[in-house]
Amino acid sequence: MPQQRRLTVRTTLDMTSICRLAESTDL
């Protein structure tokens, strides 16, 4: 099930970008 694994990685990347966005907006 490589598709599910890819989805998980994508979700993790999205979470990271969201966190970064929140950090930059917190300025």
C-alpha positions in Angstrom: 0.0 0.0 0.0 2.5 2.7 -1.2 -0.4 5.1 -1.9 -1.4 5.3 1.7 2.1 5.9 2.7 2.5 8.7 0.2 -0.7 10.3 1.5 0.8 10.2 5.0 3.9 11.9 3.8 1.9 14.5 2.0 -0.2 15.2 5.1 3.0 15.6 7.2 4.4 18.1 4.6 1.1 20.0 4.7 1.2 20.2 8.5 4.8 21.4 8.4 3.9 24.2 5.9 0.9 25.2 8.0 3.1 25.4 11.1 5.6 27.6 9.1 2.8 29.8 7.9 1.5 30.2 11.5 5.0 31.1 12.6 5.4 33.8 9.9 2.0 35.2 10.6 2.8 35.3 14.3 5.4 37.9 13.6 
